[in-house]
Structure formats: C-alpha cells, structure tokens
C-alpha cells in the first residue's frame, strides 16, 4: 500500500515538533530526575524498610511501586518517541535504485540506533512484570516452610528489592543518555538526514 502524502506529512510534522521542543524538555527532566533523592542510592535504606515481611503477610514494596509508577510512563513515552523518529527517518530514505551514499548510510544507522534503544527500554519495562512474579516465588517459600524460613525469605526479599531498585535507578540515567544520543546524532546531521543525496556536508556520527 502507498503511504499518503498527508500521512507522511503528519509524521514529519510530529517529528519536527518532537525534535524542536519535546526532546530537549525530556532530556532536561530526566537529567533532573536522575539526580533526585527518589532514585538516589542513598534511598536504599528506605527501600529495605518497605521489604519487611510481617509474619506470613508480605506487602508490595511501596517505595519500588512509586518508582515504577514514575518509570513506566517514561518508558512507554520513550518507545513511542523512538518509533516516531524511526518512522520519520525511514520515510526520508530515497529509493534503493538511486544508490546509497553516506547520507543514506547515516539514515540507516540512526534507525538501527532507535531500534536498539527501544529494545533495551522494552526489556526494562517487561522486567517490572517479572519482578512481581519472581518476588512472589520467594514469598511462596513461607507457605511451604513456615516460620523456619522466615529469616531466609526476609533476607532474600530485601536483597531482591535492593537489586531491583539499583537497576531502575540506573535506568533513569540510561533513558537520559539514549535520548541524548538520539537527539545529538539527529541534530548534528539534520540536513543530511532530511536530504541524504546532498554530499556537500560532512557527517558527524558522534
């Protein structure tokens, strides 16, 4: 099916807006969030306090839940933005029969970078769901072994929650750098990406 000019124009307009206003704001917000007390490693003690298993009752770690509530929308947004940029650049790739040059090569490399970053963020997103399943397996040992396993289970839960917090604390910085790398590469080579057949400009991949 042939993509309509109107649809193509809509994608280009969205991409232009994203690059002109939204990405710089998101990069600044993520940089600020990565330095916030909420995701600081100094908050590990607060994470541990929410890992307490009281008798046979184990509640969700409320601190981690708050972190997930902040992270999940950011991850979904990144995946959407990455897809938009990927689609926009793909629509700008000229016909293959015209032959490739450095501009077209840059287009493909940028698309591949968007794909790679998106895959990593999706993996982190799915990890949140797996976190609850794995935590439930640890807690199920209380049903099987009772009070004899309480101390062991408590320690396991604390260590698991701490490791999860560290992983997602780092993921904020990871999102920041992914956005920064995509934005920097595109803006340094914006003319070449939009008009890959013009070889008069030098490429700047990094």
ZIRAVEN-V164134 format. One record per backbone hydrogen bond with DSSP energy under -1.0 kcal/mol. NH is the residue of the N-H (numbers start at 1). CO is the residue of the C=O. E is the energy in kcal/mol with one decimal. If there is no record, write none. Layout:
NH,CO,E  NH,CO,E
This chain:
8,4,-2.4  9,5,-2.7  10,6,-1.9  11,7,-2.0  12,8,-2.4  13,9,-2.3  14,10,-2.2  15,11,-2.5  16,12,-2.5  17,13,-2.2  18,14,-2.5  19,15,-2.5  20,16,-2.3  21,17,-2.5  22,17,-1.4  23,18,-3.3  25,21,-1.4  26,22,-2.5  27,23,-2.9  28,24,-2.0  29,25,-2.4  30,26,-2.5  31,27,-2.0  32,28,-2.0  33,29,-2.5  34,30,-2.5  36,33,-1.3  43,40,-2.2  44,41,-1.5  47,43,-1.8  48,44,-2.4  49,45,-1.9  51,48,-1.9  54,57,-1.7  57,54,-2.3  65,61,-2.4  66,62,-2.0  67,63,-1.9  68,64,-2.8  69,65,-2.2  70,66,-1.3  71,67,-2.6  72,68,-2.9  75,71,-2.5  76,72,-2.5  77,73,-2.4  78,74,-2.2  79,75,-2.4  80,76,-2.2  81,77,-2.8  82,78,-2.9  83,79,-2.0  84,80,-2.3  85,81,-2.4  86,82,-2.4  87,83,-2.7  88,84,-2.6  89,85,-2.5  90,86,-2.3  91,87,-2.2  98,95,-1.4  99,96,-1.8  105,101,-2.4  106,102,-2.2  107,103,-1.9  108,104,-2.4  109,105,-2.5  110,106,-2.4  111,107,-2.3  112,108,-2.5  113,109,-2.0  114,110,-2.2  115,111,-2.2  116,112,-2.6  117,113,-2.6  118,114,-2.2  119,115,-2.3  120,116,-2.0  121,117,-2.2  122,118,-2.5  123,119,-2.1  124,120,-1.8  125,121,-2.2  126,122,-2.6  127,123,-1.5  130,126,-2.0  131,127,-2.3  132,128,-1.3  133,129,-1.4  134,130,-2.9  135,131,-2.4  136,132,-2.1  137,133,-1.5  138,134,-1.7  139,135,-2.2  140,136,-1.7  141,138,-1.0  142,139,-1.8  144,140,-1.5  145,141,-3.0  146,142,-2.1  149,146,-1.8  150,147,-1.4  153,149,-3.0  154,150,-2.9  155,151,-2.2  156,152,-2.3  157,153,-2.7  158,154,-2.3  159,155,-2.5  160,156,-2.4  161,157,-2.8  162,158,-2.3  163,159,-2.4  164,160,-2.1  165,161,-2.4  166,162,-2.3  167,163,-2.1  168,164,-2.2  169,165,-2.2  170,166,-2.2  171,167,-1.1  174,170,-2.2  175,171,-2.7  176,172,-2.0  177,173,-2.5  178,174,-2.3  179,175,-2.5  180,176,-2.4  181,177,-2.9  182,178,-2.3  183,179,-2.8  184,180,-2.8  185,181,-2.4  186,182,-2.3  187,183,-2.7  188,184,-2.1  189,185,-1.0  193,189,-2.5  194,190,-2.2  195,191,-2.4  198,195,-1.6
